[in-house]
Every structure is written in structure tokens, then in C-alpha cells.
């Protein structure tokens, strides 16, 4: 049977997307810039972070203060600007005695204006927005419609703002992944070409080729994460905070990966070897970092996870160049054991495919109720195709030799009847 397997590049892309989603709660550089303050879904101004809050939470705080002011529209008056701070370096804008926003020198620098000019501009915008908002809330119906419309407009405006901010970074990350995909493919092809000329060991080639290929991909993922906006420190922090969850989620994947590296390094078997793992028997076609690919003798492809391969009992039929085979012969008790043993040994030794050294042997292994059981042992090539074919030829040679020697083979269908004759008295 064949296990379901994702393409390596698709798996890497899914890993990058998963890591990005896991790290999404951490602030990205673009989120640390300016955030938009809206009232009823309409943009007022943009502000940056202060000493206490990042830009986005600060903007949401101003919006909540504006909404609180609109709860009592009768007491709304013109916005007031007052110096605040130890040396009066900032300006506070308030309406109806409620502080709305503190304009800092950093806000003035980010907007490219002087502090007092920026404070007056923001105060004017707030006055105009509050006047419009009060007019739209002149009745209960108007208040309800305005609230619904403002919620929808705000949601779409924030979605568009997020899309404008994140789509270029996604495209940049995808371009980086595409570039490193080409680089990884080139490295793999170069490695294959070098090993074709220098080293003929396919297992070593497979190890170096896969390690170099995935190393380039790992570098590509790091660079793509940086292009997406994840700083190395943020990435390390995210990996540290999510290591426990990742450890549980990727336990099997990491186990297979480490086991694959150990298999490729320790080399308990090589490409082309014929092995048995559990109930699976066949030839090793590929040793990947996740699974070992085996082609069974009936043509099916089986992917065995490397963790299972590394911890299971593995029988390597091709580890040695030669392999001993055995054919069981059952003969009647009335034969000359030594003479017939010599006949069977010579017949097995003369069979094509049987090696001269070590020589063939015949042993009497069991005494049955009506037959003698002989084990005819021989040595041949360890490949299964040669082993099976040679064993078949040995059986044919034994049958022909025994018939020539006049030895009758047991007939399982024959029944021995004992006739009971009563005594004549």
C-alpha cells in the first residue's frame, strides 16, 4: 500500500504559513507604525505609539473616548488644547472635560508638522467629526442606523488597511521562497552531478543531497519570515513561547526527521537492499528524511515512517553477498540414507546458481511417522530473484535425481489399509 504524502515544497510552504499564524499575535514592524483613528467609520487622523501603548491600542482608546463623548451630545463643546507633561512638551485635546488624546512630539515628527499646528488640526477634525456625528444621531432611528453603518464601514476600512499592509509582505515572502526554491533545486542538481563523478555511493549521495536541499529551504524560510515582517528576535521569542505546542504537534514529524538522519548516517541498509520491516518486505528505493520507500515484490510501493524503521527489527537479506537456502525432502524409511544423501547433495551442488563455496549439505532433520525428513541446504546469491529461482531449480534437480536413483517419493494421497480377518474357530 502507499501512504499519502505531501510534496516537500508544499510541506515547507504549509510550515511557513503555520509558523506565521502562530506568531501573528506578536506585533510586526508595520503594526508598530501609525494607526488610524475613526469615528463612525470615517478617518480622522493617524497617530503613532506613545510610552504606554502601541499605535493600534492607542487609536482604539481614542475611539472609545469619542464614543463616550457622544453618549451626552448636549454637553459637547469645542475641543480644548492644554499643555501637559513635566515641561509642557505635549498637548492634550479634551472635549466636555473628557481627555481624548495627548499629542506628543513623536506624533508631530511622524506627521511632519510642528506640535502646536498638529494639535490645532486634530482639534478641528475632532470638532467637525463630533458635530456631524451629533447630527446623525438626532433620533433613536438615526442613532441605530448610524451605529450599524459605522460598524460596517469601520470593519471594511480596517480590513482594507490590513490588506494594504500585509499583501505586499506576503508577496515579498513568496518571491523569496520562489528564489530559494530555485536555489535549492540547483544545489540538489549540482550535488547529484558531483557525486556522479566523484562518489558512487547512492546512500551517501542521498544524505548529502537531502540535507543540503532542506538546509537551503530552511534559510529561505528564515529570509521569507524576515521579508514578511518577523524580526529574528520576534521569531525566536515566538518559537520559544510556542515550543511546547509545536513539540506536541510536530512530535511524530520531528521523530521521523531525526530517525531519517540517523538511518542515512548509520546506514543499517542502503538503496537497493532487500529488507523486511514488520510485515513489509521489498527493495529499498528511497530513504527520505520522513519515510523509507520500499517497493514490494508484487510491485506495490510502501512508505514506512523512519521512526518505525529505526525502532523496529529490520532484516536485511542483502547485507551479505551470499545467502543460504533450504529445500525439505520427505522420503520413505526403506532407503539407503547415506547413498541417497550423497545423491541429493550432488544434485543440489550441480544446480545452476548454486555456489561452489560453501558446499551444499544434506542433513536428516526429523523422523516422521511414515517418512524421513531431509534438509538440503545450499548457498546462492542473496538477491531475492536469484534466491527464489535457484531454490526452484534445486527442487527440480532433486526430483530428477531421486527418480533416476529409483527412489519413490511419498504419495500423500495413498492410504494404508489394514484388513482384519477373524479367526476360524
C-alpha positions in Angstrom: 0.0 0.0 0.0 1.1 3.6 -0.5 0.8 6.2 2.2 -0.5 9.7 1.5 2.5 12.1 1.1 2.6 15.8 0.6 5.1 17.3 -1.8 8.2 18.5 0.1 7.8 22.1 -1.2 4.2 22.1 -0.3 5.0 20.9 3.2 7.6 23.6 3.6 5.1 26.3 2.5 2.5 24.9 4.9 5.1 25.0 7.7 5.9 28.7 6.9 2.1 29.6 6.9 1.6 27.7 10.1 4.5 29.5 11.8 3.3 32.8 10.5 -0.2 32.2 12.0 1.4 31.1 15.3 3.4 34.2 15.5 0.5 36.5 14.4 -0.3 37.8 17.9 3.2 39.3 18.1 3.5 42.9 16.8 5.0 43.3 13.3 7.1 46.3 12.3 4.2 47.6 10.2 1.9 47.4 13.2 4.3 49.5 15.2 4.0 52.5 12.9 0.9 54.6 12.5 -2.7 53.6 13.3 -5.9 55.3 12.1 -8.5 56.9 14.4 -12.0 56.7 13.0 -15.4 58.0 14.1 -18.5 56.4 12.5 -16.2 54.6 10.1 -14.6 57.8 8.8 -10.9 58.6 9.1 -9.9 61.5 11.4 -6.1 61.3 11.7 -3.3 58.9 12.2 -1.2 58.6 15.3 1.8 56.5 16.5 2.7 54.8 19.7 3.5 56.5 23.0 5.3 55.5 26.1 2.4 53.3 27.3 0.6 52.0 24.3 1.3 50.8 20.7 -0.3 52.7 17.9 -3.3 50.5 17.4 -4.4 50.2 21.0 -3.8 53.9 21.4 -6.1 54.6 18.4 -8.8 52.3 19.8 -8.6 54.1 23.1 -9.2 57.5 21.4 -12.2 56.0 19.5 -13.7 54.8 22.8 -13.3 58.2 24.3 -15.1 59.8 21.3 -17.9 57.3 21.6 -18.2 58.1 25.3 -18.5 61.8 24.5 -21.3 61.1 22.1 -23.3 59.5 24.9 -24.2 63.0 26.1 -24.4 65.1 23.0 -25.9 68.1 24.9 -22.7 68.8 26.8 -20.4 68.7 23.8 -18.4 71.9 23.2 -15.4 72.9 21.2 -12.2 70.9 21.8 -9.7 72.4 24.2 -5.9 72.2 23.9 -3.8 72.3 27.0 -0.1 71.7 27.7 0.7 68.6 29.7 3.8 66.9 30.9 6.5 68.0 33.3 7.8 70.7 31.0 4.7 71.1 28.8 6.2 69.3 25.9 2.9 67.6 24.9 -0.6 68.9 24.1 -3.8 67.3 25.5 -7.1 67.6 23.5 -10.2 67.3 25.6 -14.0 67.8 24.9 -16.5 68.4 27.6 -13.9 67.9 30.3 -13.0 64.4 28.9 -9.4 63.9 27.7 -9.4 62.4 24.2 -5.8 62.3 23.0 -2.4 63.6 24.0 -0.4 64.9 21.1 3.3 64.1 21.6 6.4 65.4 19.9 6.7 61.9 18.3 3.2 62.4 16.7 4.4 65.8 15.3 7.5 64.2 13.9 5.6 61.3 12.4 3.2 63.7 10.7 5.8 66.2 9.6 4.3 69.2 11.5 5.0 71.3 14.5 3.4 70.2 17.7 1.0 73.2 18.1 -0.1 73.1 14.5 -0.8 69.4 14.6 -2.7 69.8 17.9 -4.9 72.5 16.3 -5.5 70.4 13.2 -6.6 67.4 15.3 -8.8 69.5 17.4 -10.5 71.0 14.3 -11.0 67.5 12.9 -12.5 66.3 16.2 -14.9 69.2 16.3 -16.1 68.7 12.8 -16.5 64.9 13.3 -18.4 65.3 16.6 -20.8 67.9 15.0 -21.5 65.5 12.1 -22.0 62.6 14.5 -24.4 64.5 16.7 -26.5 65.5 13.6 -26.7 61.9 12.5 -27.9 60.9 16.0 -30.8 63.3 16.1 -33.3 60.4 16.8 -33.3 56.9 18.1 -33.7 55.6 14.5 -30.8 57.8 13.4 -28.7 56.5 16.3 -29.4 52.9 15.4 -28.7 53.3 11.7 -25.6 55.3 12.3 -24.2 52.6 14.7 -24.8 49.8 12.2 -23.4 51.8 9.3 -20.4 52.9 11.4 -19.6 49.3 12.5 -19.8 48.0 8.9 -17.7 50.9 7.5 -15.1 50.5 10.3 -14.8 46.8 9.7 -14.3 47.2 6.0 -11.9 50.1 6.4 -9.8 48.1 8.9 -9.8 45.1 6.6 -8.6 47.2 3.7 -5.9 48.8 5.8 -4.7 45.4 6.9 -4.7 44.1 3.4 -2.7 47.0 2.1 -0.2 46.4 4.9 0.1 42.6 4.7 -0.3 41.8 1.0 3.0 43.3 -0.1 4.8 41.4 2.6 3.1 38.2 1.6 4.2 38.7 -2.0 7.7 39.5 -0.9 7.8 36.3 1.2 6.5 34.3 -1.7 9.1 35.8 -4.0 11.8 34.9 -1.5 10.5 31.3 -1.3 10.4 31.1 -5.1 14.0 32.3 -5.3 15.2 29.8 -2.6 13.2 27.0 -4.3 15.3 27.6 -7.5 18.5 27.8 -5.4 17.6 24.5 -3.5 16.8 22.8 -6.8 20.1 24.0 -8.3 22.0 22.8 -5.2 20.4 19.4 -5.4 21.2 19.0 -9.1 24.8 20.2 -8.5 25.2 17.6 -5.7 23.9 14.9 -7.9 26.3 15.8 -10.7 29.3 16.0 -8.3 28.5 12.6 -6.7 28.0 11.0 -10.2 31.7 11.9 -10.9 33.3 11.5 -7.5 31.4 9.1 -5.3 29.3 6.2 -6.5 27.7 5.5 -3.1 24.0 6.3 -3.6 23.2 6.3 0.1 25.8 9.0 0.9 24.6 11.0 -2.1 21.1 10.7 -0.8 22.1 12.0 2.6 24.2 15.0 1.3 21.6 15.9 -1.3 18.6 15.9 1.1 20.5 17.7 3.9 21.8 20.4 1.5 18.4 20.8 -0.1 16.4 21.2 3.1 19.2 23.5 4.6 18.7 25.9 1.7 14.9 25.7 2.3 15.4 26.4 6.0 17.4 29.5 5.1 14.7 30.5 2.7 12.0 30.2 5.3 14.0 32.4 7.7 14.6 35.1 5.0 10.9 34.8 3.9 9.8 35.3 7.6 12.0 38.4 7.7 10.5 39.7 4.4 7.1 39.1 5.9 8.0 41.4 8.8 9.0 39.0 11.5 12.3 40.2 13.1 14.8 37.5 14.2 14.2 38.4 17.9 10.4 38.2 17.4 10.8 34.9 15.6 13.0 33.5 18.4 10.5 34.7 21.0 7.6 33.2 19.1 9.4 29.9 18.7 10.2 29.9 22.4 6.7 30.6 23.6 5.2 28.1 21.2 7.8 25.4 21.6 5.6 23.3 23.9 2.7 23.4 21.5 5.0 22.8 18.5 6.6 19.9 20.3 3.3 18.1 20.8 2.0 18.9 17.4 5.2 18.0 15.5 6.4 15.2 17.7 5.9 12.5 15.1 7.4 14.7 12.3 10.5 15.5 14.3 10.9 11.9 15.4 10.8 10.8 11.7 13.2 13.5 10.7 15.8 12.6 13.4 15.4 8.9 12.6 15.9 9.6 8.9 19.1 11.5 9.6 20.3 8.6 11.8 19.4 6.0 9.2 21.2 7.9 6.5 24.2 8.4 8.8 24.5 4.9 10.4 23.4 3.2 7.2 21.8 -0.1 8.5 20.7 -0.6 4.9 21.4 1.0 1.6 19.4 1.9 -1.5 18.7 -1.3 -3.4 18.9 -3.6 -0.4 16.1 -6.1 0.2 14.8 -5.8 3.7 12.0 -6.9 5.9 10.3 -4.4 8.3 7.4 -6.0 10.2 5.1 -7.4 7.6 6.7 -5.3 4.7 9.3 -6.9 2.6 10.9 -5.5 -0.6 13.6 -3.4 -2.1 14.7 0.0 -0.7 14.0 2.6 -3.4 14.4 5.9 -1.4 15.5 6.9 2.1 13.9 10.3 2.7 14.0 12.4 5.9 10.4 11.5 6.7 9.9 7.9 5.5 11.7 5.0 3.8 10.2 4.0 0.4 10.1 0.2 -0.2 9.0 -1.5 -3.4 7.4 -4.8 -2.6 8.0 -7.9 -4.7 4.5 -7.6 -6.2 5.1 -4.1 -7.4 3.4 -2.0 -4.6 5.1 1.0 -3.0 5.1 1.3 0.8 6.2 4.3 2.8 7.4 3.2 6.2 7.9 6.1 8.7 11.5 6.4 9.7 10.7 6.3 13.4 9.1 2.9 12.9 12.0 1.8 10.7 14.6 2.9 13.2 13.0 1.3 16.3 11.7 -1.9 14.6 13.6 -5.2 13.9 14.9 -4.9 10.4 16.1 -8.0 8.4 18.5 -7.1 5.6 18.6 -10.0 3.2 21.2 -8.3 1.0 23.6 -7.3 3.8 25.8 -10.3 2.8 26.6 -11.2 -0.9 25.6 -14.8 -0.4 22.6 -16.4 1.3 21.8 -20.0 2.4 18.7 -21.7 1.1 17.0 -24.8 2.2 14.7 -27.4 0.5 12.9 -30.0 2.6 12.6 -33.6 1.2 10.5 -36.3 2.7 11.4 -39.8 1.8 10.3 -43.3 2.8 12.1 -45.3 5.5 13.2 -48.0 3.1 16.0 -46.0 1.5 19.8 -46.1 2.0 20.2 -42.9 3.9 23.9 -42.3 3.2 23.7 -43.1 -0.5 20.6 -41.1 -1.1 22.0 -38.2 0.9 25.0 -38.2 -1.4 22.7 -38.2 -4.5 20.8 -35.2 -3.2 23.9 -33.3 -2.2 25.4 -33.8 -5.7 22.2 -32.9 -7.4 21.9 -29.6 -5.4 25.6 -28.8 -5.9 25.3 -29.3 -9.7 22.2 -27.0 -10.0 22.9 -23.7 -11.9 23.1 -20.8 -9.5 24.3 -22.8 -6.5 27.8 -21.6 -5.4 30.7 -24.0 -5.1 31.8 -22.5 -1.8 30.4 -23.0 0.8 29.4 -26.5 -0.4 25.9 -27.9 -0.3 24.9 -30.2 2.6 22.2 -32.7 3.4 21.0 -33.4 7.0 18.4 -35.7 8.4 16.3 -33.3 10.4 13.4 -35.4 11.6 11.9 -38.9 11.9 8.3 -38.7 10.9 5.6 -41.4 11.5 5.9 -42.7 7.9 8.8 -40.7 6.4 12.3 -39.3 6.8 12.7 -35.6 6.7 15.9 -34.2 5.0 17.1 -30.6 4.8 19.0 -30.0 1.6 21.0 -26.7 2.2 22.8 -24.7 -0.5 24.3 -21.3 -1.0 23.4 -18.8 -3.7 23.3 -15.0 -4.4 21.5 -13.1 -1.7 19.2 -11.2 -4.1 15.6 -12.5 -3.8 15.2 -13.0 -7.5 18.3 -15.2 -7.7 17.4 -17.0 -4.4 13.9 -17.9 -5.4 14.9 -19.0 -8.9 17.8 -21.1 -7.6 15.6 -22.8 -4.9 13.2 -23.7 -7.7 16.0 -25.2 -9.8 17.3 -27.2 -6.8 13.9 -28.7 -6.2 13.7 -29.8 -9.9 17.2 -31.3 -9.7 16.3 -33.2 -6.6 13.2 -34.7 -8.1 15.0 -35.8 -11.2 18.0 -37.2 -9.3 15.7 -39.2 -6.9 13.7 -40.6 -9.8 16.9 -41.6 -11.6 18.1 -43.4 -8.4 14.8 -45.3 -8.2 13.7 -43.6 -5.0 9.9 -43.3 -4.8 8.6 -40.0 -3.5 5.9 -40.1 -0.8 2.3 -40.0 -2.1 0.2 -38.1 0.3 -3.0 -39.4 -1.3 -2.1 -43.0 -0.7 -4.0 -44.7 2.2 -2.6 -47.7 4.0 -5.5 -50.1 4.9 -5.2 -53.0 7.3 -7.6 -55.8 6.7 -8.8 -57.6 9.8 -9.5 -61.4 9.3 -11.5 -63.1 12.1 -10.0 -66.3 13.5 -11.8 -69.5 12.3 -12.9 -71.5 15.3 
